[in-house]
Amino acid sequence: MSTIVSVKNLYKNFKEIKAVNDLSFSVEQGQIYGFLGQNGAGKSTTIRMLLTLIKPTSGVIEIFGLNLQKHRKEVLRQIGAIIERPDLYKYLTALENLRIFAAMSGVKVSEKKLLDQLAMVGLAERAHSKVKTYSQGMKQRLGIATALVHDPQLVILDEPTNGLDPQGIADVRNLILQLSKEMNKTLLISSHLLSEVELIADSMIIIDKGEKIVEGKVNDLFDPAETIIELKTIDDESMYEKLTQSSLESFVHGKRNDCILLKLHRQQVPDAIKQLVNMDVPILSFHSKHSLEDYFLSLTTGSQHVEALKN
């Protein structure tokens, strides 16, 4: 399996602000790669550097084995992308939009192929409807079709489900899976909706404040046998110190939202409860958490992350 995207020691500074700080990651051919982080973590800035919309302060980006700065045009011909919401011509039809984007890409595409692309994204029956009559989910799917009009190897989607209702989110999710499994596209998906990425990604990176926190295959990082426990006591400060000096020390994973976090194997939960009782820990609540969102929150700190994930 060849490496499609290789990012090494990438920095982007806006005066005194470090938007991206020593970021390195790689995307392998055929993967759906989740690029995760709260709003403002540096995801969109990184994607704009991958698309040469802004220049890095320093670092190296290679795509398809080519240095992006030296082979910009050659690389970009093989990339399709949407940054946030697609930029469409609302007073033209979906088919007319595809014709324009095909011409802008410099490729000759038959009418049949354009109609086939609209069918692929579920818009065949609305091919001749003006885009201004489309729902936001339909516009998002049409945007993806425009990104595919020149048959790129790599597809980059920045927050593709942002602002969509549950049905729109499901439609885009299924389309992403179709592009990967049936069309063998490599996809880099930026999102703060962790529950969605959990359903589709092969590998992922989590970034926070422009820095990489963790990267790897979802199955390796997200062990279904492990669970995060939120423990609330009468006095979390003193109980946290007590636990870090007890036999449960290796399970103590930090604090969040006025709770003590414990990370342990599911089979260890009953024994941990017994130990807490034997230590006379005044328990107010004991909640088991298990999802990619909980994994993300266990790696980051601060209430701002929780708010970003709820939006």
Disulfide bonds with the S-S distance in Angstrom:
none
